[in-house]
Amino acid sequence: MNTSSYSPHFRQYLDAMNAGLEEAKNAKLKRIEHPTATGIRKSRKDDLVSLVRELRMKNEELRALAAEPLDEIYEGLPLPIKKKLGIS
């Protein structure tokens, strides 16, 4: 490889290619070492815990609101339908 006429140009090409690959490798390693947090991951645990508690309370409120109309609907159903649904 050192004795042919294209050897110096080929060596320059290989050196340039290796330098580019080295830069890409180092950039990827840097991103892996210091990832940027996105979405939920950037929130603090205390904030997430309070958010979950708040959402659970809202969920319970909505379930309570939906229970009353459903009970009225169930009460209005005829007995054969209740038996088929397994309500009574």
C-alpha positions in Angstrom: 0.0 0.0 0.0 2.9 2.4 0.6 4.6 1.7 -2.8 1.7 2.4 -5.2 1.0 5.8 -6.8 -2.3 6.2 -5.0 -1.0 5.5 -1.5 -0.6 9.1 -0.3 -4.1 10.1 -1.4 -5.6 6.9 0.0 -3.8 7.5 3.3 -5.2 11.1 3.5 -8.7 9.7 2.7 -8.4 7.1 5.5 -7.1 9.7 8.0 -10.0 12.0 7.2 -12.5 9.2 7.5 -11.1 8.0 10.8 -11.1 11.6 12.2 -14.7 12.0 11.2 -15.7 8.7 12.8 -13.8 9.6 16.0 -15.7 12.9 16.2 -19.0 11.1 15.7 -18.1 8.5 18.4 -17.1 11.2 20.9 -20.3 13.2 20.2 -22.4 10.1 20.8 -20.6 9.2 24.0 -21.1 12.7 25.3 -24.8 12.5 24.6 -25.0 9.2 26.4 -23.1 10.5 29.5 -25.2 13.6 29.8 -28.7 12.9 28.5 -31.2 15.7 28.3 -34.3 15.1 30.3 -37.6 15.4 28.5 -41.2 15.1 29.6 -41.9 13.4 32.9 -38.3 12.5 33.5 -37.3 16.1 34.1 -39.9 16.5 36.9 -39.0 16.1 40.5 -40.4 13.2 42.4 -42.2 15.4 44.9 -44.0 17.1 42.0 -44.9 13.8 40.4 -46.3 12.4 43.7 -48.5 15.5 44.2 -49.7 15.3 40.6 -50.6 11.6 41.0 -52.5 12.3 44.3 -54.4 15.2 42.7 -55.3 13.1 39.7 -56.5 10.2 41.9 -58.8 12.6 43.8 -60.2 13.9 40.6 -60.8 10.4 39.4 -62.7 9.4 42.5 -64.8 12.6 42.2 -65.7 11.7 38.6 -66.5 8.1 39.6 -68.8 9.4 42.3 -70.6 11.7 39.8 -71.0 8.9 37.3 -72.3 6.4 39.9 -75.6 8.2 40.6 -76.9 8.4 37.1 -75.8 4.8 36.5 -77.7 3.6 39.6 -80.8 5.4 38.3 -80.4 3.7 34.9 -80.0 0.3 36.6 -83.1 0.8 38.7 -85.1 1.6 35.6 -84.1 -1.6 33.7 -86.6 -4.4 33.5 -85.9 -7.6 35.6 -85.1 -9.9 32.6 -82.4 -7.5 31.4 -81.0 -7.1 34.9 -80.7 -10.9 35.2 -78.9 -11.1 31.8 -76.5 -8.4 32.9 -76.0 -10.1 36.2 -77.0 -7.0 38.2 -79.7 -8.6 40.4 
